[in-house]
Amino acid sequence: MGNSFWGADMVRESLRFLVVMAHPHDFTHVAGTCGIHTRLGDAVTWVGMTAGRMTHNERLADELMKPLEEQDPAIVNQSEDDYAAEKTVELRKVAALFGVEDVRVLKYTDKPYVVERQRESVDEIRDIILEIRPHIIFTQSPFIRGPHDLKTVANNDHTETGVAVMEAKLLAQLPRQGQRVAPYTTPMTYFPGVYFDQGQWDFTVDVTDFFEARVEAEALYRSQGHTPEYARRRVELTLGNAGMFAGVPYAEGFVQESAQVVSQITLSDYTLKKGTQTREDQINQVGGQRS
Ligand SMILES: [Zn+2]
């Protein structure tokens, strides 16, 4: 007996995705994959733990490098709230490029006070999980590591977000006195490959069709000082590097929280065709010429 997804009828169940990230720019790491799934008709919700008000204000940093009398008052006097609002507008525009309309930016603050992992914020994610009841969560890696395999104990918005989501998932599974909604177990969580070595990735998604959208998205983060030239170069190098690893032009890598139970072994089209592909086909595939 197979399940409906892989069963003989091959009916594809539509999926609900919940993406929880620390800062507005972090969504780019999974954006191409989100675009593929909204095109398939899947539901995708983006939840930003913070508006990134204390993160990547390169414009302010550069202005403060100047002598006082040369500083632009419009930049040095911009309030944190205005900067946060600017970033939220950018995030909504980025989300729209990938068909994501449900974008929520929570009120928590980022540096220097990482507060994601507080009872209130964990509870808020729990409530969102119970509302959306996602099949798949994308969130940041809750694992910490550092140079020479040393683990840091310093707070980091990304790790804190990953840990908060893990705690919230557990809380969503547990019944609470007085609640009227059924507890919920999220079947699968994937972490963006950018937080891991490529050899640790479980799979890569061919996001070549979303390359231009990724470039456009990167350039939209003007509050972080991004330029069109920087955007294209960055996406070419990062998605291109993942693509080179995967054998396609551009890819996004993922690490799974746990291995799936399957009714049978299946191989993706990309993996299957390795059996018959010529070396020329392989090179052309990375070069973007589809066979
Ligand atoms: Zn970030």
Residues whose N, C-alpha, C, O or C-beta is under 5 A from the ligand:
A	BS01	ZN	A22 H23 D26
